[in-house]
């Protein structure tokens, strides 16, 4: 069983930055496409960003130019750098390995003044 553990959430003012990190327990981490999802209150969980095993990245339109996903295969981690945060970015953020049932426990991000 693969474990994904997120960290780095918190409370930040609009315009601020946060960096989320997800650590994976599997030694074949580099084989997986890794994703960040988020779920706001009363809404469905939605894909935010994705990075393939080869390092190709993609983003949902609402975060393009503000968020950056990256991975470190040697450390078995995937990160989400979030800049210029907006109140509508408030959600629980989850790490996920694509095409699997492997999810992290989630980390809360709250953007508020």
C-alpha positions as CSV (number, residue, x, y, z in Angstrom):
1,X,0.0,0.0,0.0
2,X,1.4,3.4,-1.0
3,X,1.1,6.2,1.5
4,X,1.0,9.9,0.5
5,X,1.4,12.5,3.2
6,X,0.8,16.2,2.5
7,X,2.1,19.1,4.5
8,X,2.4,22.9,4.2
9,X,-1.2,24.1,4.4
10,X,-2.3,27.0,6.6
11,X,-3.9,30.4,6.8
12,X,-2.6,33.1,4.4
13,X,-3.7,36.6,3.4
14,X,-4.9,37.3,-0.1
15,X,-1.9,37.8,-2.4
16,X,0.3,35.6,-0.2
17,X,2.1,32.3,-0.9
18,X,2.2,28.8,0.4
19,X,4.1,25.7,-0.6
20,X,2.5,22.3,-0.3
21,X,4.5,19.1,-0.2
22,X,3.5,15.5,-0.6
23,X,5.8,12.6,0.4
24,X,5.3,9.2,-1.1
25,X,6.3,5.9,0.5
26,X,6.7,3.9,-2.7
27,X,10.1,3.3,-4.3
28,X,8.5,3.4,-7.7
29,X,7.4,7.0,-7.2
30,X,9.1,8.1,-10.4
31,X,6.7,5.8,-12.5
32,X,3.6,7.7,-11.4
33,X,2.0,10.8,-12.8
34,X,1.3,12.9,-9.7
35,X,-1.6,15.3,-9.2
36,X,-2.9,17.9,-6.8
37,X,-6.6,18.2,-6.3
38,X,-8.7,20.5,-4.1
39,X,-12.1,20.4,-2.6
40,X,-13.8,23.5,-1.4
41,X,-16.8,23.4,1.0
42,X,-19.9,22.2,-0.8
43,X,-18.1,21.5,-4.1
44,X,-16.7,18.4,-5.8
45,X,-13.0,17.6,-5.7
46,X,-11.3,19.1,-8.7
47,X,-7.9,18.7,-10.4
48,X,-5.6,21.6,-9.9
49,X,-2.3,20.5,-11.4
50,X,-0.5,17.4,-12.8
51,X,3.1,16.4,-13.4
52,X,4.0,13.4,-15.5
53,X,6.8,11.0,-14.8
54,X,8.8,12.8,-17.4
55,X,8.1,16.2,-15.8
56,X,5.5,17.6,-18.2
57,X,3.1,19.8,-16.2
58,X,-0.5,21.0,-16.7
59,X,-2.8,23.2,-14.8
60,X,-6.5,24.1,-14.5
61,X,-7.1,27.5,-16.0
62,X,-7.9,29.3,-12.7
63,X,-4.4,28.7,-11.3
64,X,-2.2,29.1,-14.4
65,X,0.5,31.6,-13.9
66,X,0.1,31.5,-10.1
67,X,0.7,27.8,-9.1
68,X,3.7,25.6,-10.0
69,X,3.8,21.9,-9.6
70,X,7.2,20.1,-9.3
71,X,8.6,16.8,-8.4
72,X,11.8,15.4,-6.9
73,X,12.0,11.7,-7.7
74,X,15.1,11.1,-5.6
75,X,13.2,12.4,-2.5
76,X,9.9,10.9,-3.7
77,X,8.1,14.2,-3.2
78,X,5.8,16.4,-5.3
79,X,5.3,20.1,-4.4
80,X,2.7,22.8,-5.3
81,X,4.0,26.3,-5.0
82,X,1.0,28.7,-4.7
83,X,1.5,32.4,-5.3
84,X,-0.9,35.3,-5.5
85,X,-3.4,33.4,-3.5
86,X,-7.1,34.4,-3.7
87,X,-10.0,33.6,-1.3
88,X,-11.4,31.3,-3.9
89,X,-8.3,29.1,-3.5
90,X,-9.5,28.1,-0.1
91,X,-10.0,24.4,0.0
92,X,-8.6,21.1,1.3
93,X,-5.7,20.1,-1.0
94,X,-5.0,16.5,-1.8
95,X,-2.1,14.7,-3.4
96,X,-3.0,11.8,-5.8
97,X,-1.2,9.3,-7.9
98,X,-3.0,9.2,-11.2
99,X,-4.8,5.9,-12.2
100,X,-4.6,4.7,-8.7
101,X,-6.6,4.8,-5.5
102,X,-3.7,6.4,-3.6
103,X,-4.7,9.7,-2.0
104,X,-3.2,11.7,0.8
105,X,-5.2,12.8,3.9
106,X,-5.5,16.4,2.7
107,X,-4.2,19.7,4.0
108,X,-6.3,22.8,4.6
109,X,-5.5,26.0,2.8
110,X,-7.4,29.1,3.9
111,X,-7.0,32.4,2.1
112,X,-8.5,35.2,4.2
113,X,-7.8,38.6,5.6
